[in-house]
Amino acid sequence: MNRYALFYNYKTLGDVLLIVLKPLDIADEVIKKDDLVILKRNGELIGYNIFNISKIMKIKANGYIPLANEQVLNIINHILENHNEKPLEKLENSGFKVAKIVDIEEHPESDHLHICTVDVGEKEPLQIVCGAFNARQDLKCVCALPYSFMPSGKQIVPGKLLGIGSNGMLCSGRELALDGYENKRGLLELNDSYNVGDDFFNNR
């Protein structure tokens, strides 16, 4: 399933819902159909903008929308289908899992990076390179899974940090755009009321 990200912030963006499919690409073709703007790069779809969205539905968001509910998705897809565009698939999760660091070692090429083995409730743990000062064994935190979108619009893509593979990202409250965490450093630390493998945003 191809992931996408939704963004809405009336104060900074105006009354427009952004649907991002490929965040690193800049559109070289813009097609306007009424209030729907279709964005493409080299003929490939990279996103949509839906203007005047508040005339159709009210969206309570100040930026990133982690997981659209069924009603919101149905309205979006109705707009897309009315303009002969393919509907969005329903995302089963936000891409952010409650996780636990089950093992940690220092990166051999860095004085601040850690190599973490992370349980996200799946069959195999993830290896994630993390630079947070409070990363430690048995810490329960939030993991952005590979190919999920951050509230900043960045997509998490598997790669290497100083030669060590990293598949996902352990997140701070600020990176998750949580209220009250704008100036707090370090990973968001979760208590025992959170269960490993649960969808973080579905359980807030």
ABEGO torsion letter per residue (X at the ends): XBBBBBBBBAAAAEBBBBBBABAABBBABBBBBEABBBBBBGGBBAEBBBBGAAAABBBBBAEBBABBBAAAAAAAAAAAAAAGBBBBBBBABAGBBBBBBABBBBBAABAABBBBBBBAGBABBBBBBBABAABBBGBBBBBBBBGBBBAAGBBBBBBBBGGBBBBEBBBBAAAAGBBGAAABBEBBBBBAABBBGBBAAAAX
